[in-house]
Amino acid sequence: MASLSIRLDLGPGIRVGPGKIRLLEAIAEHGSISAAGRALGMSYRRAWMLVDELNRSFAEPVVEGQVGGRSGGGARVTPFGGRLVACYRAIERDAAAAAARHLSGLEGAVAAS
């Protein structure tokens, strides 16, 4: 089945695509960068670097650290980060709907493997 992958180029060196969005969704789900990275099969270092890149790319943070109690700290997606995810997913849905007819036409042209 053909699919569409969207990457937003928001400025010089500022790119947001499916990997960063999945990471933000995993942070929101797991409450930590390390747990999100593990869930996605990504090292903590890679996950942290992507979060840092996102945070430096926007005027407001996308992810904030949380001070922990007995069980340690964590991370949370900020309201702006939530809006970024929602906007990306809306763009993705709209683009997929607009491209569906074209993609299905191309699927039939793919050589059998």
C-alpha positions in Angstrom: 0.0 0.0 0.0 1.4 3.4 -1.0 1.7 6.0 1.7 2.7 9.6 2.1 5.4 10.9 4.4 5.5 14.5 5.3 8.5 16.6 6.4 8.0 20.3 7.3 10.9 22.6 6.4 10.0 25.5 8.7 13.2 27.5 8.2 17.0 27.0 7.6 17.8 23.8 9.4 14.4 23.5 11.1 12.8 20.3 10.0 9.9 18.4 11.6 9.0 15.0 10.3 7.4 11.7 11.3 10.3 10.6 13.5 10.3 13.8 15.7 6.6 13.7 15.9 6.5 10.1 17.0 9.2 10.9 19.6 7.0 13.8 21.0 4.0 11.5 21.1 6.1 8.8 23.0 7.3 11.4 25.5 3.7 12.4 26.1 2.8 8.8 26.6 5.7 7.7 28.7 6.6 10.9 30.6 10.3 10.6 29.9 12.8 11.0 27.1 14.6 7.8 28.0 11.4 5.7 28.1 10.2 7.3 24.8 13.5 6.5 23.2 13.4 2.9 24.4 9.8 2.5 23.1 11.0 3.7 19.7 14.2 1.7 19.7 16.3 4.8 19.9 19.2 5.6 22.3 18.6 8.1 25.0 21.4 10.3 23.5 19.6 10.3 20.1 16.3 11.1 21.7 17.7 13.8 23.8 19.5 15.4 20.8 16.3 15.5 18.8 14.4 17.1 21.7 17.2 19.6 22.2 17.1 20.4 18.4 13.3 20.9 18.6 13.6 23.1 21.7 16.3 25.3 20.1 14.2 25.6 16.8 11.2 27.3 18.3 10.6 30.4 20.4 9.0 28.3 23.1 10.0 24.9 24.3 8.4 21.7 22.9 9.5 19.5 25.8 10.3 20.5 29.4 12.0 18.5 32.1 10.1 17.8 35.3 11.7 17.7 38.7 11.1 14.3 40.3 10.3 13.1 43.7 11.2 9.6 44.9 11.0 8.0 41.5 13.1 10.7 39.7 12.2 13.3 37.1 10.8 13.0 33.7 9.7 15.1 30.8 6.5 16.5 29.4 5.4 17.8 26.1 4.5 21.5 26.5 1.2 23.0 25.3 3.1 24.4 22.3 4.6 20.9 21.7 1.1 19.5 21.7 0.0 22.1 19.2 3.0 21.2 17.0 2.0 17.5 17.0 -1.7 18.4 16.3 -0.8 20.7 13.4 1.6 18.1 11.9 -1.0 15.3 12.2 -3.7 17.6 10.6 -1.3 18.5 7.7 -0.6 14.8 7.3 -4.3 13.8 7.2 -5.2 16.6 4.8 -2.2 15.8 2.5 -3.0 12.0 2.6 -6.6 12.7 1.6 -5.6 15.0 -1.2 -3.0 12.5 -2.5 -5.1 9.2 -2.1 -6.4 9.0 -5.6 -2.9 9.7 -7.1 -1.2 7.2 -4.8 -3.7 4.5 -5.6 -3.1 5.1 -9.3 0.7 4.7 -8.8 0.3 1.5 -6.7 -0.8 -0.4 -9.8 2.3 0.6 -11.6 4.7 -0.9 -9.1 6.6 -3.9 -10.3 6.0 -7.1 -8.5 8.9 -8.3 -6.3 
